[in-house]
Amino acid sequence: MNVSRFIQYIASGTAYTVAVSLISLPLGLILGLIFSLLYVYGGKILERLMSIYSSVMRGIPPIVLLFILYFVVSGSINLSPFWAGSISLGIVSSAYQMEIVRGALLSVSGGQMVAARAIGMSKLQAIRYVIIPQAFRLAIPPWSNEAAIVIKDSSLVYALGVPEILRRAQLISASSRQPFLAFITAGLIYFLLVFLTNRLLDGLEKRVRLPAHP
């Protein structure tokens, strides 16, 4: 296999990597948003439960959680390795995204809730229309970091047999006996994906940033 076909074969796994990330990251955000709202506004019992969930999920290596969740998810509803791996990574990411959103929610001034209630909004309306939009702006910088982590963690699904970038690099390394070229190619592709994602989110942050008062 010549070098161009060698690189092309590894790069063709990018579609799987991007697809896994596009499933895992939004799923983690949706779950993280729900869990963070329960954490901040759900009372003492739910706060404690969410704290335990966060500690457990962030205290176990992602690859271990991936295998546990893969066998649970796949065994329960008979999903393919791609879907089971993507959903599992989304669940893993939800604990980290919960902490990101929770921090953003707590960073919004308490006076915002008081003011919203004073003009007749219910608590749910205040959270939806006043608190969450402001928290969203504050969450983008740390969420950009989590997006980079999810893209890199998507490589873990290679262990389930999903033919993404790392899996293809591993196969090429074994067949060509050129591990350096195989894995440096994979590393460069991951770097480009992370770089482009961070630039995109930097642009989003600038667009939604409130203008400074003169």
C-alpha positions in Angstrom: 0.0 0.0 0.0 1.5 3.4 -1.0 1.6 6.3 1.4 -1.3 8.2 -0.2 -3.6 5.3 0.0 -2.2 4.5 3.4 -3.2 8.0 4.7 -6.5 8.0 2.8 -7.5 4.7 4.4 -6.9 6.2 7.9 -8.6 9.5 7.0 -11.7 7.7 5.8 -12.4 6.8 9.4 -13.0 10.5 10.1 -16.6 10.1 9.2 -17.1 7.6 12.0 -15.2 9.9 14.5 -17.3 12.9 13.6 -20.5 10.9 13.7 -19.7 9.5 17.2 -18.8 13.0 18.4 -22.0 14.6 16.9 -24.1 12.0 18.8 -22.2 11.9 22.1 -21.7 15.6 22.6 -25.3 16.8 22.1 -26.6 13.8 24.1 -24.2 14.7 26.9 -25.3 18.3 26.8 -29.0 17.4 27.0 -28.5 15.1 29.9 -26.0 17.5 31.5 -28.5 20.4 31.3 -31.3 18.3 32.8 -29.0 17.0 35.6 -27.6 20.4 36.3 -31.1 21.9 36.7 -32.0 19.1 39.1 -28.7 19.8 40.9 -29.3 23.5 41.3 -33.1 23.8 41.6 -34.2 20.3 42.6 -33.8 20.4 46.4 -31.4 18.7 48.8 -32.2 15.1 47.9 -31.8 15.6 44.1 -28.7 17.7 44.8 -27.1 14.8 46.7 -28.0 12.3 44.1 -26.6 14.4 41.3 -23.4 15.0 43.3 -23.0 11.2 43.7 -23.7 10.6 40.0 -21.0 13.3 39.1 -18.5 11.8 41.5 -18.9 8.3 40.2 -19.0 9.1 36.5 -15.9 11.4 36.7 -14.0 9.0 39.1 -14.0 6.0 36.8 -11.8 5.8 33.6 -14.0 6.5 30.5 -12.9 3.2 28.9 -14.2 1.2 31.9 -17.5 3.1 31.8 -17.7 2.6 28.1 -17.5 -1.2 28.4 -20.0 -1.3 31.3 -22.5 0.9 29.5 -21.8 -0.8 26.2 -22.8 -4.2 27.5 -25.8 -2.7 29.4 -27.1 -0.6 26.5 -26.3 -3.1 23.7 -27.7 -6.0 25.7 -30.9 -4.3 26.6 -31.9 -2.9 23.2 -29.6 -4.7 20.7 -27.8 -1.7 19.4 -24.8 -1.8 17.0 -21.4 -1.1 18.4 -21.4 2.3 16.8 -24.7 3.4 18.4 -24.0 1.7 21.7 -20.6 3.3 21.9 -21.9 6.7 20.9 -24.7 6.7 23.5 -22.3 5.3 26.2 -19.8 8.2 25.5 -22.7 10.6 25.7 -23.6 9.3 29.1 -20.0 9.6 30.3 -19.8 13.1 29.0 -23.1 14.1 30.7 -21.4 14.2 34.1 -18.7 16.6 32.9 -21.2 18.7 31.1 -23.5 18.8 34.1 -20.7 20.4 36.1 -20.0 22.9 33.3 -23.7 24.0 33.1 -24.1 23.9 36.9 -21.2 26.3 37.3 -22.7 28.5 34.7 -26.1 28.5 36.3 -24.6 29.4 39.7 -22.6 32.2 38.1 -25.8 34.0 37.1 -26.6 36.6 39.7 -29.3 35.6 42.1 -30.9 38.9 41.5 -31.9 37.8 38.0 -34.3 35.2 39.5 -35.7 37.7 42.0 -36.3 40.3 39.2 -37.9 37.7 37.0 -40.3 36.6 39.7 -41.0 40.3 40.6 -42.4 40.9 37.1 -44.7 37.9 37.3 -42.7 35.0 35.9 -43.0 31.6 37.4 -39.8 29.9 38.6 -39.8 27.7 35.5 -40.3 30.6 33.2 -37.5 32.5 34.9 -35.1 29.6 34.5 -36.1 29.1 30.9 -36.1 32.7 29.6 -33.7 34.5 32.0 -31.3 32.1 33.7 -30.5 29.5 31.0 -29.7 32.1 28.2 -27.2 33.8 30.4 -25.7 30.6 31.6 -25.4 29.4 28.0 -23.0 32.3 27.2 -21.0 31.6 30.3 -20.8 27.9 29.5 -19.3 28.1 26.0 -15.6 28.5 27.0 -15.5 25.4 29.3 -17.9 23.5 26.9 -15.3 24.1 24.1 -12.8 22.1 26.2 -15.3 19.3 26.7 -16.0 19.2 23.0 -12.3 18.6 22.4 -12.3 15.9 25.0 -15.3 14.1 23.5 -13.6 14.2 20.0 -10.5 12.6 21.5 -12.5 10.1 23.6 -14.4 9.0 20.5 -11.2 7.0 19.7 -12.3 4.7 22.6 -15.0 3.1 20.4 -12.2 1.4 18.5 -12.2 -1.1 21.3 -15.8 -2.1 20.2 -14.7 -2.6 16.6 -16.0 0.7 15.2 -13.7 1.5 12.2 -12.9 5.1 13.2 -9.5 6.8 12.8 -7.6 5.0 15.6 -9.0 1.6 14.6 -7.9 2.1 11.0 -4.5 3.3 12.1 -4.1 0.2 14.3 -4.9 -2.0 11.4 -2.5 -0.2 9.0 0.2 -0.3 11.7 -0.1 -4.1 12.0 -0.3 -4.8 8.3 2.4 -2.3 7.0 4.7 -2.4 10.0 4.9 1.4 10.0 3.4 2.3 13.3 4.9 5.8 13.5 3.4 6.9 10.2 0.0 5.3 11.0 -0.4 6.9 14.4 1.1 10.3 13.6 -1.4 10.5 10.7 -4.2 9.6 13.2 -2.9 12.2 15.7 -2.8 14.9 13.1 -6.4 14.2 12.0 -7.6 14.4 15.7 -5.6 17.6 16.1 -7.3 19.2 13.1 -10.8 18.1 14.3 -10.2 19.6 17.7 -8.7 22.8 16.2 -11.6 23.4 13.9 -14.1 22.7 16.6 -12.5 25.1 19.0 -12.3 27.8 16.3 -16.0 27.3 15.6 -17.0 27.6 19.3 -14.7 30.6 19.7 -16.7 32.2 16.9 -20.0 31.3 18.6 -18.8 32.8 21.9 -18.0 36.1 20.2 -21.4 36.2 18.5 -23.4 35.7 21.7 -21.1 37.7 23.9 -22.9 40.8 25.3 -21.3 44.1 24.4 -19.4 45.8 27.1 -21.0 48.9 28.5 -19.1 52.1 27.7 
